[in-house]
Amino acid sequence: MNRIKSFLRGGFTLAEAGLDRIFGSSWNPLIHTGALGFFCYFIVAASGIYIYIFFDTGTAVAFASVERMSIPQWYHAGI
């Protein structure tokens, strides 16, 4: 397991050094992966809460609830 970790760490270090040369240390995209990951998590959580509020999970009404979310509210579910 330590060999795999050290191999991945070395590859990440080489990628970071290469991107530092291309973009500079302040614009390196690998520095911002934590912020981007948190932003994507926030988008998934917010859309999941929205779907949880308006989606009815009953077997007879599930299709109707999807239609109710997507047709009149095209700006939310249609996108």
DRENZATOR-986395 format. One record per atom (N, C-alpha, C): residue number from 1; atom name; x, y, z. Coordinates in Angstrom, 3 decimals, always signed. Example, Ala and Ser with C-alpha at 12.3 -4.5 7.8 and 13.67 -1.06 7.14 Angstrom:
REM DRENZATOR-986395
seq: 1, atom: N, xx: +13.190, yy: -5.690, zz: +7.800
seq: 1, atom: CA, xx: +12.300, yy: -4.500, zz: +7.800
seq: 1, atom: C, xx: +13.200, yy: -3.300, zz: +7.800
seq: 2, atom: N, xx: +12.850, yy: -2.250, zz: +7.080
seq: 2, atom: CA, xx: +13.670, yy: -1.060, zz: +7.140
seq: 2, atom: C, xx: +12.900, yy: +0.030, zz: +7.870
***
This chain:
REM DRENZATOR-986395
seq: 1, atom: N, xx: +0.829, yy: -1.194, zz: +0.000
seq: 1, atom: CA, xx: +0.000, yy: +0.000, zz: +0.000
seq: 1, atom: C, xx: +0.871, yy: +1.254, zz: +0.000
seq: 2, atom: N, xx: +1.980, yy: +1.204, zz: +0.696
seq: 2, atom: CA, xx: +2.862, yy: +2.375, zz: +0.738
seq: 2, atom: C, xx: +3.489, yy: +2.650, zz: -0.623
seq: 3, atom: N, xx: +3.757, yy: +1.599, zz: -1.390
seq: 3, atom: CA, xx: +4.309, yy: +1.805, zz: -2.732
seq: 3, atom: C, xx: +3.309, yy: +2.524, zz: -3.625
seq: 4, atom: N, xx: +2.062, yy: +2.131, zz: -3.516
seq: 4, atom: CA, xx: +1.031, yy: +2.780, zz: -4.326
seq: 4, atom: C, xx: +0.893, yy: +4.243, zz: -3.932
seq: 5, atom: N, xx: +0.893, yy: +4.502, zz: -2.628
seq: 5, atom: CA, xx: +0.778, yy: +5.883, zz: -2.156
seq: 5, atom: C, xx: +1.963, yy: +6.723, zz: -2.596
seq: 6, atom: N, xx: +3.149, yy: +6.160, zz: -2.502
seq: 6, atom: CA, xx: +4.329, yy: +6.930, zz: -2.903
seq: 6, atom: C, xx: +4.352, yy: +7.141, zz: -4.422
seq: 7, atom: N, xx: +3.901, yy: +6.159, zz: -5.183
seq: 7, atom: CA, xx: +3.823, yy: +6.314, zz: -6.635
seq: 7, atom: C, xx: +2.827, yy: +7.409, zz: -7.015
seq: 8, atom: N, xx: +1.650, yy: +7.380, zz: -6.393
seq: 8, atom: CA, xx: +0.645, yy: +8.402, zz: -6.674
seq: 8, atom: C, xx: +1.109, yy: +9.781, zz: -6.217
seq: 9, atom: N, xx: +1.785, yy: +9.833, zz: -5.074
seq: 9, atom: CA, xx: +2.302, yy: +11.109, zz: -4.575
seq: 9, atom: C, xx: +3.343, yy: +11.670, zz: -5.532
seq: 10, atom: N, xx: +4.218, yy: +10.824, zz: -6.050
seq: 10, atom: CA, xx: +5.224, yy: +11.266, zz: -7.009
seq: 10, atom: C, xx: +4.601, yy: +11.756, zz: -8.297
seq: 11, atom: N, xx: +3.581, yy: +11.053, zz: -8.786
seq: 11, atom: CA, xx: +2.876, yy: +11.485, zz: -9.995
seq: 11, atom: C, xx: +2.160, yy: +12.806, zz: -9.785
seq: 12, atom: N, xx: +1.561, yy: +12.973, zz: -8.629
seq: 12, atom: CA, xx: +0.888, yy: +14.229, zz: -8.325
seq: 12, atom: C, xx: +1.892, yy: +15.371, zz: -8.221
seq: 13, atom: N, xx: +3.043, yy: +15.112, zz: -7.635
seq: 13, atom: CA, xx: +4.084, yy: +16.133, zz: -7.517
seq: 13, atom: C, xx: +4.608, yy: +16.536, zz: -8.890
seq: 14, atom: N, xx: +4.807, yy: +15.564, zz: -9.775
seq: 14, atom: CA, xx: +5.246, yy: +15.888, zz: -11.136
seq: 14, atom: C, xx: +4.190, yy: +16.685, zz: -11.896
seq: 15, atom: N, xx: +2.926, yy: +16.298, zz: -11.750
seq: 15, atom: CA, xx: +1.851, yy: +17.037, zz: -12.415
seq: 15, atom: C, xx: +1.751, yy: +18.456, zz: -11.876
seq: 16, atom: N, xx: +1.918, yy: +18.601, zz: -10.575
seq: 16, atom: CA, xx: +1.857, yy: +19.933, zz: -9.981
seq: 16, atom: C, xx: +3.014, yy: +20.803, zz: -10.441
seq: 17, atom: N, xx: +4.201, yy: +20.220, zz: -10.538
seq: 17, atom: CA, xx: +5.357, yy: +20.983, zz: -11.021
seq: 17, atom: C, xx: +5.179, yy: +21.389, zz: -12.480
seq: 18, atom: N, xx: +4.646, yy: +20.486, zz: -13.295
seq: 18, atom: CA, xx: +4.401, yy: +20.810, zz: -14.700
seq: 18, atom: C, xx: +3.366, yy: +21.909, zz: -14.860
seq: 19, atom: N, xx: +2.308, yy: +21.840, zz: -14.080
seq: 19, atom: CA, xx: +1.277, yy: +22.875, zz: -14.165
seq: 19, atom: C, xx: +1.765, yy: +24.205, zz: -13.588
seq: 20, atom: N, xx: +2.670, yy: +24.146, zz: -12.619
seq: 20, atom: CA, xx: +3.280, yy: +25.380, zz: -12.119
seq: 20, atom: C, xx: +4.094, yy: +26.070, zz: -13.208
seq: 21, atom: N, xx: +4.788, yy: +25.290, zz: -14.004
seq: 21, atom: CA, xx: +5.577, yy: +25.889, zz: -15.090
seq: 21, atom: C, xx: +4.678, yy: +26.496, zz: -16.164
seq: 22, atom: N, xx: +3.540, yy: +25.834, zz: -16.437
seq: 22, atom: CA, xx: +2.650, yy: +26.320, zz: -17.489
seq: 22, atom: C, xx: +1.843, yy: +27.530, zz: -17.030
seq: 23, atom: N, xx: +1.186, yy: +27.424, zz: -15.880
seq: 23, atom: CA, xx: +0.254, yy: +28.458, zz: -15.428
seq: 23, atom: C, xx: +0.837, yy: +29.408, zz: -14.395
seq: 24, atom: N, xx: +1.908, yy: +29.027, zz: -13.751
seq: 24, atom: CA, xx: +2.412, yy: +29.797, zz: -12.621
seq: 24, atom: C, xx: +1.831, yy: +29.238, zz: -11.333
seq: 25, atom: N, xx: +2.464, yy: +29.536, zz: -10.235
seq: 25, atom: CA, xx: +2.036, yy: +28.916, zz: -8.974
seq: 25, atom: C, xx: +0.707, yy: +29.462, zz: -8.475
seq: 26, atom: N, xx: +0.347, yy: +30.689, zz: -8.806
seq: 26, atom: CA, xx: -0.911, yy: +31.238, zz: -8.309
seq: 26, atom: C, xx: -2.117, yy: +30.804, zz: -9.146
seq: 27, atom: N, xx: -1.917, yy: +30.388, zz: -10.398
seq: 27, atom: CA, xx: -3.012, yy: +29.975, zz: -11.264
seq: 27, atom: C, xx: -3.060, yy: +28.456, zz: -11.483
seq: 28, atom: N, xx: -2.323, yy: +27.712, zz: -10.718
seq: 28, atom: CA, xx: -2.286, yy: +26.262, zz: -10.850
seq: 28, atom: C, xx: -3.667, yy: +25.682, zz: -10.526
seq: 29, atom: N, xx: -4.296, yy: +24.944, zz: -11.448
seq: 29, atom: CA, xx: -5.640, yy: +24.423, zz: -11.182
seq: 29, atom: C, xx: -5.672, yy: +23.365, zz: -10.092
seq: 30, atom: N, xx: -4.570, yy: +22.708, zz: -9.812
seq: 30, atom: CA, xx: -4.584, yy: +21.688, zz: -8.757
seq: 30, atom: C, xx: -4.677, yy: +22.304, zz: -7.366
seq: 31, atom: N, xx: -4.317, yy: +23.564, zz: -7.233
seq: 31, atom: CA, xx: -4.435, yy: +24.224, zz: -5.933
seq: 31, atom: C, xx: -5.904, yy: +24.425, zz: -5.578
seq: 32, atom: N, xx: -6.749, yy: +24.624, zz: -6.573
seq: 32, atom: CA, xx: -8.145, yy: +24.966, zz: -6.343
seq: 32, atom: C, xx: -9.072, yy: +23.752, zz: -6.369
seq: 33, atom: N, xx: -8.559, yy: +22.542, zz: -6.336
seq: 33, atom: CA, xx: -9.433, yy: +21.372, zz: -6.420
seq: 33, atom: C, xx: -10.326, yy: +21.234, zz: -5.195
seq: 34, atom: N, xx: -9.869, yy: +21.653, zz: -4.039
seq: 34, atom: CA, xx: -10.712, yy: +21.591, zz: -2.847
seq: 34, atom: C, xx: -11.900, yy: +22.521, zz: -2.947
seq: 35, atom: N, xx: -11.663, yy: +23.738, zz: -3.401
seq: 35, atom: CA, xx: -12.750, yy: +24.702, zz: -3.554
seq: 35, atom: C, xx: -13.716, yy: +24.271, zz: -4.645
seq: 36, atom: N, xx: -13.193, yy: +23.746, zz: -5.741
seq: 36, atom: CA, xx: -14.062, yy: +23.267, zz: -6.817
seq: 36, atom: C, xx: -14.885, yy: +22.066, zz: -6.367
seq: 37, atom: N, xx: -14.267, yy: +21.176, zz: -5.612
seq: 37, atom: CA, xx: -14.995, yy: +20.017, zz: -5.092
seq: 37, atom: C, xx: -16.109, yy: +20.428, zz: -4.147
seq: 38, atom: N, xx: -15.833, yy: +21.409, zz: -3.275
seq: 38, atom: CA, xx: -16.867, yy: +21.890, zz: -2.360
seq: 38, atom: C, xx: -17.985, yy: +22.572, zz: -3.126
seq: 39, atom: N, xx: -17.653, yy: +23.337, zz: -4.162
seq: 39, atom: CA, xx: -18.674, yy: +23.998, zz: -4.974
seq: 39, atom: C, xx: -19.567, yy: +22.967, zz: -5.669
seq: 40, atom: N, xx: -18.961, yy: +21.929, zz: -6.238
seq: 40, atom: CA, xx: -19.748, yy: +20.878, zz: -6.901
seq: 40, atom: C, xx: -20.609, yy: +20.125, zz: -5.897
seq: 41, atom: N, xx: -20.089, yy: +19.880, zz: -4.696
seq: 41, atom: CA, xx: -20.875, yy: +19.234, zz: -3.650
seq: 41, atom: C, xx: -22.072, yy: +20.099, zz: -3.268
seq: 42, atom: N, xx: -21.871, yy: +21.407, zz: -3.176
seq: 42, atom: CA, xx: -22.963, yy: +22.316, zz: -2.838
seq: 42, atom: C, xx: -24.050, yy: +22.282, zz: -3.913
seq: 43, atom: N, xx: -23.654, yy: +22.242, zz: -5.177
seq: 43, atom: CA, xx: -24.631, yy: +22.169, zz: -6.274
seq: 43, atom: C, xx: -25.434, yy: +20.868, zz: -6.180
seq: 44, atom: N, xx: -24.753, yy: +19.754, zz: -5.943
seq: 44, atom: CA, xx: -25.444, yy: +18.456, zz: -5.848
seq: 44, atom: C, xx: -26.371, yy: +18.436, zz: -4.636
seq: 45, atom: N, xx: -25.917, yy: +18.972, zz: -3.501
seq: 45, atom: CA, xx: -26.751, yy: +18.981, zz: -2.302
seq: 45, atom: C, xx: -27.977, yy: +19.869, zz: -2.486
seq: 46, atom: N, xx: -27.807, yy: +21.045, zz: -3.071
seq: 46, atom: CA, xx: -28.937, yy: +21.953, zz: -3.273
seq: 46, atom: C, xx: -29.948, yy: +21.364, zz: -4.247
seq: 47, atom: N, xx: -29.491, yy: +20.760, zz: -5.338
seq: 47, atom: CA, xx: -30.437, yy: +20.162, zz: -6.282
seq: 47, atom: C, xx: -31.098, yy: +18.924, zz: -5.685
seq: 48, atom: N, xx: -30.385, yy: +18.185, zz: -4.863
seq: 48, atom: CA, xx: -30.985, yy: +17.025, zz: -4.198
seq: 48, atom: C, xx: -32.068, yy: +17.420, zz: -3.214
seq: 49, atom: N, xx: -31.841, yy: +18.504, zz: -2.486
seq: 49, atom: CA, xx: -32.866, yy: +18.990, zz: -1.553
seq: 49, atom: C, xx: -34.088, yy: +19.473, zz: -2.332
seq: 50, atom: N, xx: -33.851, yy: +20.160, zz: -3.430
seq: 50, atom: CA, xx: -34.969, yy: +20.632, zz: -4.269
seq: 50, atom: C, xx: -35.799, yy: +19.455, zz: -4.783
seq: 51, atom: N, xx: -35.135, yy: +18.422, zz: -5.264
seq: 51, atom: CA, xx: -35.853, yy: +17.243, zz: -5.766
seq: 51, atom: C, xx: -36.560, yy: +16.515, zz: -4.630
seq: 52, atom: N, xx: -35.932, yy: +16.454, zz: -3.456
seq: 52, atom: CA, xx: -36.545, yy: +15.797, zz: -2.304
seq: 52, atom: C, xx: -37.842, yy: +16.502, zz: -1.895
seq: 53, atom: N, xx: -37.866, yy: +17.824, zz: -2.020
seq: 53, atom: CA, xx: -39.055, yy: +18.575, zz: -1.631
seq: 53, atom: C, xx: -40.212, yy: +18.324, zz: -2.595
seq: 54, atom: N, xx: -39.950, yy: +18.333, zz: -3.897
seq: 54, atom: CA, xx: -41.024, yy: +18.308, zz: -4.884
seq: 54, atom: C, xx: -41.301, yy: +16.941, zz: -5.504
seq: 55, atom: N, xx: -40.477, yy: +15.943, zz: -5.264
seq: 55, atom: CA, xx: -40.664, yy: +14.637, zz: -5.890
seq: 55, atom: C, xx: -41.483, yy: +13.740, zz: -4.984
seq: 56, atom: N, xx: -42.528, yy: +13.151, zz: -5.525
seq: 56, atom: CA, xx: -43.355, yy: +12.207, zz: -4.790
seq: 56, atom: C, xx: -42.938, yy: +10.800, zz: -5.193
seq: 57, atom: N, xx: -42.598, yy: +9.961, zz: -4.238
seq: 57, atom: CA, xx: -42.032, yy: +8.650, zz: -4.542
seq: 57, atom: C, xx: -43.071, yy: +7.546, zz: -4.659
seq: 58, atom: N, xx: -44.305, yy: +7.857, zz: -4.626
seq: 58, atom: CA, xx: -45.335, yy: +6.827, zz: -4.766
seq: 58, atom: C, xx: -45.287, yy: +6.203, zz: -6.153
seq: 59, atom: N, xx: -45.637, yy: +4.936, zz: -6.227
seq: 59, atom: CA, xx: -45.548, yy: +4.243, zz: -7.513
seq: 59, atom: C, xx: -46.543, yy: +4.767, zz: -8.531
seq: 60, atom: N, xx: -47.669, yy: +5.225, zz: -8.094
seq: 60, atom: CA, xx: -48.689, yy: +5.694, zz: -9.031
seq: 60, atom: C, xx: -48.494, yy: +7.156, zz: -9.426
seq: 61, atom: N, xx: -47.798, yy: +7.935, zz: -8.623
seq: 61, atom: CA, xx: -47.708, yy: +9.374, zz: -8.873
seq: 61, atom: C, xx: -46.288, yy: +9.862, zz: -9.156
seq: 62, atom: N, xx: -45.330, yy: +8.968, zz: -9.277
seq: 62, atom: CA, xx: -43.947, yy: +9.384, zz: -9.502
seq: 62, atom: C, xx: -43.781, yy: +10.074, zz: -10.854
seq: 63, atom: N, xx: -44.375, yy: +9.513, zz: -11.886
seq: 63, atom: CA, xx: -44.251, yy: +10.120, zz: -13.215
seq: 63, atom: C, xx: -44.922, yy: +11.492, zz: -13.248
seq: 64, atom: N, xx: -46.075, yy: +11.601, zz: -12.594
seq: 64, atom: CA, xx: -46.777, yy: +12.884, zz: -12.555
seq: 64, atom: C, xx: -45.963, yy: +13.934, zz: -11.800
seq: 65, atom: N, xx: -45.254, yy: +13.533, zz: -10.753
seq: 65, atom: CA, xx: -44.449, yy: +14.510, zz: -10.022
seq: 65, atom: C, xx: -43.240, yy: +14.961, zz: -10.837
seq: 66, atom: N, xx: -42.684, yy: +14.081, zz: -11.655
seq: 66, atom: CA, xx: -41.584, yy: +14.494, zz: -12.541
seq: 66, atom: C, xx: -42.103, yy: +15.468, zz: -13.586
seq: 67, atom: N, xx: -43.268, yy: +15.201, zz: -14.143
seq: 67, atom: CA, xx: -43.866, yy: +16.136, zz: -15.094
seq: 67, atom: C, xx: -44.176, yy: +17.474, zz: -14.432
seq: 68, atom: N, xx: -44.653, yy: +17.445, zz: -13.204
seq: 68, atom: CA, xx: -44.971, yy: +18.667, zz: -12.480
seq: 68, atom: C, xx: -43.710, yy: +19.484, zz: -12.193
seq: 69, atom: N, xx: -42.591, yy: +18.814, zz: -12.005
seq: 69, atom: CA, xx: -41.339, yy: +19.531, zz: -11.772
seq: 69, atom: C, xx: -40.726, yy: +20.053, zz: -13.064
seq: 70, atom: N, xx: -40.899, yy: +19.351, zz: -14.161
seq: 70, atom: CA, xx: -40.155, yy: +19.712, zz: -15.367
seq: 70, atom: C, xx: -40.916, yy: +20.594, zz: -16.343
seq: 71, atom: N, xx: -42.210, yy: +20.476, zz: -16.446
seq: 71, atom: CA, xx: -42.928, yy: +21.261, zz: -17.461
seq: 71, atom: C, xx: -43.195, yy: +22.696, zz: -16.991
seq: 72, atom: N, xx: -43.898, yy: +22.948, zz: -15.874
seq: 72, atom: CA, xx: -44.116, yy: +24.344, zz: -15.502
seq: 72, atom: C, xx: -42.853, yy: +25.032, zz: -14.977
seq: 73, atom: N, xx: -41.947, yy: +24.261, zz: -14.393
seq: 73, atom: CA, xx: -40.721, yy: +24.842, zz: -13.833
seq: 73, atom: C, xx: -39.542, yy: +24.492, zz: -14.715
seq: 74, atom: N, xx: -39.589, yy: +24.852, zz: -15.973
seq: 74, atom: CA, xx: -38.534, yy: +24.505, zz: -16.917
seq: 74, atom: C, xx: -37.199, yy: +25.114, zz: -16.529
seq: 75, atom: N, xx: -37.222, yy: +26.234, zz: -15.844
seq: 75, atom: CA, xx: -35.978, yy: +26.898, zz: -15.462
seq: 75, atom: C, xx: -35.230, yy: +26.152, zz: -14.373
seq: 76, atom: N, xx: -35.920, yy: +25.320, zz: -13.587
seq: 76, atom: CA, xx: -35.224, yy: +24.517, zz: -12.573
seq: 76, atom: C, xx: -34.917, yy: +23.114, zz: -13.075
seq: 77, atom: N, xx: -35.941, yy: +22.364, zz: -13.379
seq: 77, atom: CA, xx: -35.740, yy: +20.960, zz: -13.744
seq: 77, atom: C, xx: -35.369, yy: +20.784, zz: -15.203
seq: 78, atom: N, xx: -35.740, yy: +21.718, zz: -16.049
seq: 78, atom: CA, xx: -35.428, yy: +21.584, zz: -17.466
seq: 78, atom: C, xx: -33.968, yy: +21.779, zz: -17.769
seq: 79, atom: N, xx: -33.297, yy: +22.525, zz: -16.952
seq: 79, atom: CA, xx: -31.870, yy: +22.772, zz: -17.185
seq: 79, atom: C, xx: -31.097, yy: +21.565, zz: -16.764
***
